[in-house]
Amino acid sequence: MTGKEVICLIQKLESEGMTVEKNIEIIKYVETTEPKIETK
């Protein structure tokens, strides 16, 4: 995620009533989790 995308995500989640701590937890998870590679 770019910095701008992170800020937009934080603003959207805050507007929905999510706490700053929860926002940070979600962003850390998204940025540190390996994407799953689908195999057919």
Sequence and secondary structure as in RCSB ss.txt:
>XXXX:A:sequence
MTGKEVICLIQKLESEGMTVEKNIEIIKYVETTEPKIETK
>XXXX:A:secstr
  HHHHHHHHHHHHHTT  HHHHHHHHHHHHHS       
